[in-house]
Amino acid sequence: MAYKIVGSQCTNCSACEAECPNLAISEKGGTFVIDPAKCTECIGHFDTAQCVAVCPVDNTCVIDTSYPRYQPA
C-alpha cells in the first residue's frame, strides 16, 4: 500500500518532500501529495516510512488502503 497525505491536516512544511527516497512527494494545489505509483513505503531504503517519521502532525501521512502493498522486484 502506498502512503497518502491527509490534505486537511498538512501544514505545508515540506519536511516530507526532501526525505522521500523515491521522489514520490510533491506540492500540488497548496498541499503536498504522494504519487502512489512511486511510493514504495520506503521498503529497501529505511525501516520506517520517512514521510511518517518527519511529519510534525500525527496521522497526516497514512497508509492508502486503496492500493496493494508494495512488492520489491
Phi, psi and omega in degrees: 000140175278163172269160173222159178253127177285104187303324182290344180256346183292129180265004180061033181285340179071010180300323184288324186303313183288338184273344184288119181288349183250005182054037182272350184253133178213164178272135180210121176062034177087005177216171179262146181228157177248127177281110184297336179289338180258340184286125177249013183061018182067013177298131182089353179243310185219161178284334179230154178296126184291328177298319179293317184297325185260348182293127181283351182246116180303143176060032175264322174260112186229160177294134176264102185288356178279358177240146179289161177302145177293135177242112179300146182288000000 
